[in-house]
Amino acid sequence: MELRLIVLDAERGAVAAALTVSSPQCSGGLDSLGQWQQGTLVLKPYRPESETDTCEVRVRVDAHGRQAWVSEKGCGTYHGVGCVFEGTLQAR
């Protein structure tokens, strides 16, 4: 899994993000806009698949900004059934 961020408005905590996941069983990606909310980055699709799209990815970052924990809710449309937007990321 890889997460790339571009800060759009540091004062308001707004970011643009590209999240990708790849494994031998599947691959997927989510282009999103995000907002920092109480220490957690909340990402939602930039262009939702439908009006009822409920995809949300949450990224919780450690106090040093070096490690992040990713979890998703309702994002199956953006990746195959064999993978998810979940796991741990290390800053580069």
Secondary structure as UniProt FT lines:
FT   STRAND          2..9
FT   TURN            10..13
FT   STRAND          14..22
FT   STRAND          27..37
FT   TURN            38..39
FT   STRAND          40..45
FT   TURN            51..52
FT   STRAND          56..61
FT   TURN            63..64
FT   STRAND          67..73
FT   HELIX           76..78
FT   TURN            81..82
FT   STRAND          87..90
//
